[in-house]
């Protein structure tokens, strides 16, 4: 059976952060995660939403 979600290690790689930094974000509730077969996984859509929320914004206007 395949786990539906992204492992913390893979999510950290995709975000370009350390696993410990990602684990802190999960513990704070910034990224929803769940336990599946003894592993913490992040739903793919939730990881993308987190990426979009973390994207820097700018007040620069043309």
C-alpha positions as CSV (number, residue, x, y, z in Angstrom):
1,X,0.0,0.0,0.0
2,X,1.4,3.4,-1.0
3,X,1.5,6.3,1.5
4,X,-0.5,9.3,0.2
5,X,1.7,12.2,1.1
6,X,5.2,13.5,1.1
7,X,7.8,12.4,3.7
8,X,9.3,15.1,5.8
9,X,12.7,14.4,4.2
10,X,11.3,14.9,0.7
11,X,9.3,18.0,1.7
12,X,12.4,19.6,3.3
13,X,14.3,18.9,0.1
14,X,11.6,20.5,-2.1
15,X,11.4,23.5,0.2
16,X,15.1,23.9,0.5
17,X,15.1,23.8,4.3
18,X,16.5,21.5,6.9
19,X,14.3,18.6,8.2
20,X,14.4,20.1,11.7
21,X,13.1,23.4,10.4
22,X,10.3,21.7,8.6
23,X,9.5,19.6,11.7
24,X,9.2,22.8,13.8
25,X,6.8,24.2,11.2
26,X,4.7,21.0,11.4
27,X,4.7,21.2,15.2
28,X,3.6,24.9,15.1
29,X,0.7,23.9,12.8
30,X,2.0,25.9,9.9
31,X,2.0,22.8,7.7
32,X,-0.7,20.2,8.3
33,X,0.7,16.7,8.6
34,X,-0.5,13.2,9.7
35,X,1.0,9.9,10.7
36,X,0.7,7.0,8.3
37,X,2.3,3.7,9.0
38,X,4.5,5.2,11.7
39,X,5.8,8.0,9.5
40,X,4.9,11.7,9.4
41,X,3.7,12.7,5.9
42,X,2.4,16.0,4.4
43,X,-0.4,16.0,1.9
44,X,1.0,17.4,-1.4
45,X,-1.6,20.1,-1.7
46,X,-0.8,21.4,1.8
47,X,2.9,21.6,1.0
48,X,2.2,23.7,-2.1
49,X,-0.1,26.0,-0.1
50,X,2.7,26.5,2.4
51,X,5.1,27.3,-0.4
52,X,2.7,30.0,-1.7
53,X,2.2,31.5,1.8
54,X,6.0,31.7,2.3
55,X,6.7,33.3,-1.0
56,X,8.1,36.8,-0.3
57,X,5.9,39.7,-1.3
58,X,7.1,43.0,-2.5
59,X,5.6,46.5,-2.5
60,X,7.5,47.3,-5.7
61,X,5.2,48.7,-8.4
62,X,6.0,49.7,-12.0
